[in-house]
């Protein structure tokens, strides 16, 4: 069952094991409902101080396996397993009598542990008994409740949490130090549980989380919370920042620094309300699966949200009428796509593919002209992207075969042409990561159509020589233009650009009148 405290318990086990020195080494990785073998490998490697040189998954697995076998007595913890995970594919050794490798797994489904993972021992964790639940609830709101007039109401409110620690913590935190009328109103609302149907969890438990959401102090907090619920586990705050900017979540802020400060304030408030958690680092945040499920349910009541985290086909997509109303779509593991996405109200689209040969159809974006944020992982860009006049954020990750940002590689017609590139006139953020063979990012004509650009981030593109390169096809048209200007750019980050010769090697003057943050990492001037 979700929310019973498996992750908290296993972290305490790890702490106790380290303190008592029961193993020579302890490593831990969070698997999640959408297992990413590379991320699991990275988590374990980081704790071992191992750096991968191999690019292939099998090569990384072999290196990790060799490293783990060097440990005489090691505990490997894999938290939050949803389905069968091939441990050898990750690089965790099995069946070697000389290798004392103990594996501890956690899952919300006992059958996954017994049948799929062939666990030798299992320890079911249930909800808290009444006395335990009340003690936990009382610990959060304060022992003084037992001697106050609130006691009868507080007791009934605590019961609504169903003994589930995550619900107790969230509700008790929201009600702490509140006057009696707030408690009475909370009990009234919790006595009318949500009609939402979630397998394995009472509706009253979901009502406790919904109630905490309703009490958030502003619409900024609510919209940020709902956005966070869509993004998965241990998400970078910088990624959330880019999405928030693209969707225009915050009003009254004009620079990236102001937006970042606003976002950090909201995230801090959400953590204080126990609706968000700390991530693996201080640059990340996390959210409990149960709270994420409730948040997505809340989001879908107003504007439909479509999320598919596992491999799927078109049969899993909603009907046409639902798609027409859809506000956000997140799809991982795509194996096929419709020829055209008929979503006129869509503002946010995130997609990643499993099939390396699959391409986005040419007319895919024809009916998504309201799209503001587009996040693609290892997918081509069709020519219909030129129709996205409201696009503010374009985020591309892992394009290993991309050589140039031009039609022959990514499917965009005339991206180097001034006529077509004017469709990006509202773009505020451009982020490119992991395009290993990309040599140039922009032509000298393109900045004219990036007048709203505030954030430019290019990282881990090892072959980039220049950020701006002269487009020979239109060089004559712009030959007299000596000035390139980014009038609104206030954040520029260049990271891991090993072959970068300069920002613009042609005879141009480049100006950034509003630039306030410049980050350059892992670059040695030639």
Steps between C-alpha positions, in 0.01 A plus 500: 500500500627851424563744782573251780857625541708249303749759376536654846549160659760387249698824545501433875619144433785636288592749773496229770699256287769762440507598867534139617747421218312184404630530143826632359304711250138606446361639173146602415297590191139607455341310209152669467205398285694587183832321549795655321794259508754775434374710792506196730858429394596863558354505852694190603819615326490838674494330841796283398698788352489329160517697174375333184705529183280260305212636292297181449265367767666157493844655535387704801337190653820300462708777660255535792490123552880482516507785750236342726690169501799676650299559819528217751165564666256749346132586542322616182165670566251544214204708613156535337490214246177484301574215262766240420846652479786312333780534755764369261399770250570756771831335592412348838669159535285196579575136569866542579572303819824684558327838483324602819253741342176541696208664320214678677193586290189705576173503305137593555406162344603184686452291184770704324747403771399133529428411137681751279811555712509156668562649846600237756345682795223759512385733777152649436445849644143598582336821615543625856278367774264754660726576798810530281318726255372724778847522655649606165221752438537642851878525463454734204221722637632504857422307819290789629208383287414235760424765760308732269148525365635383165551142619167351374530668158873422468436134576239476225719687252790263571275202427431637153866439412442126508826431683700606195813693611516721189138612551553556873809712444341710225173567684650555845755746360222700332289513817775572751435822698168561323191626694210264582275617214763390245509155658123477493488601135772248417305221670185598310681483166679178584169339588403543134780304338612550143320307232835419341565127486858392572588135538608391846452833678180621674338809352523671839877486481495682167270758651764587760749586226237687296413703807867597548514605136187715534661687789813602310549875531489603135426391145877511437545228763218289358617517140862430596390201709295360212788548257742327738271196513549438128878503495596182688765450766807702595437770244748783457374834626647662190276283282196602704610863464512476121155338484352755740636784286368346181152449644499846657412369846624807685383854438684817595848359433708601200847343534622145554644599838164637617321191369752269664459675837122475470520132409736416786264675742201303373691170506611572857136561600390176332767308690385659824149374420643148440372503143855502362811321623871569484673339203826308492686833490413857590457566127210255477155442645283191533136406557342190649322282243173513692500879517595512132202282409262723694649813343456364147142413584440856621666644190282290269180630658564846361703442185562139387853374548626191318799312645647172378826407668551153351527358150165525327318523168214708359238281669606655832429855384174679598210544257488793256267714713724470806808584293336818375474622861842373610728757665816295564639176356800303628590177322805284556581185307304595190484229234263677258333838454188625325556682172360815656454604862159665514548695824417869444520577875828318566763713680757241610634196314778265611587192295773237486527200275605137544510412131821652352344503151180678592455858377247769576259523203538807279155643587511404869493857640249642253218523760707590809552868434448595867802293609737693731744233623644219286737248662636227272738217585676335205233597247509684168338837441244503215441797273163572668693641798515822299126538574559532876483877523432493878795273583707644784720208606664243274703242693691233306690222679709211366524547127814286454491499118411865449764677291339832416180665603362502149237310294712202399558405864198600704222543247453878536473666161678835458614523864794702365257712302373828638152444357427181697695576816271792581269239658734511804438868567348418842768248603643590842717193571716286274676206663704243309669207675692195388507567122835332463573592137339842483753757372294820488187616682382816323558674170577871503148575374315312776557741794273750325214261574608427859425842642305352795768245591594524868675168561755327275657181634721265298670207671688181423515563124860392451539600136364856512753745357288817494168603650427725204626413154455685172236341282660488157163474326393843621838656572456758225173620653661570838854583393469859617367409843782542750289486818325195651286587798310294758301781666328295774749221570586499870625142545770331289648160590765315299611166643713217367564661159848358456562623143345843536714762327284798588147632513522645150820477298379721219555874489201586721440685824271301731312691771311377809374823665300322774730204570525445877607133526780343296604143577787331313606152610754246373638715219864573428572789267690368197 
